Amino acid sequence: MAHRHHHRPDGPCHFSLMSLSTYRRLLMAAAPLALLWLAVAWAMGAWR
């Protein structure tokens, strides 16, 4: 039995824009954490 999805004409473009904004938001949220982790790793290396 074939499973079919019915998309609106603007579906794929809207989905790509939405996923891009989600990726950008995730990057913006992860950047400070990555910087903090790098700072901690650098401090641990400096204290050794």
Buried (B, 14 or more C-beta within 10 A) or exposed (E): EEEEEEEEEEEEEEEEEEEEEEEEEEEEEEEEEEEEEEEEEEEEEEEE
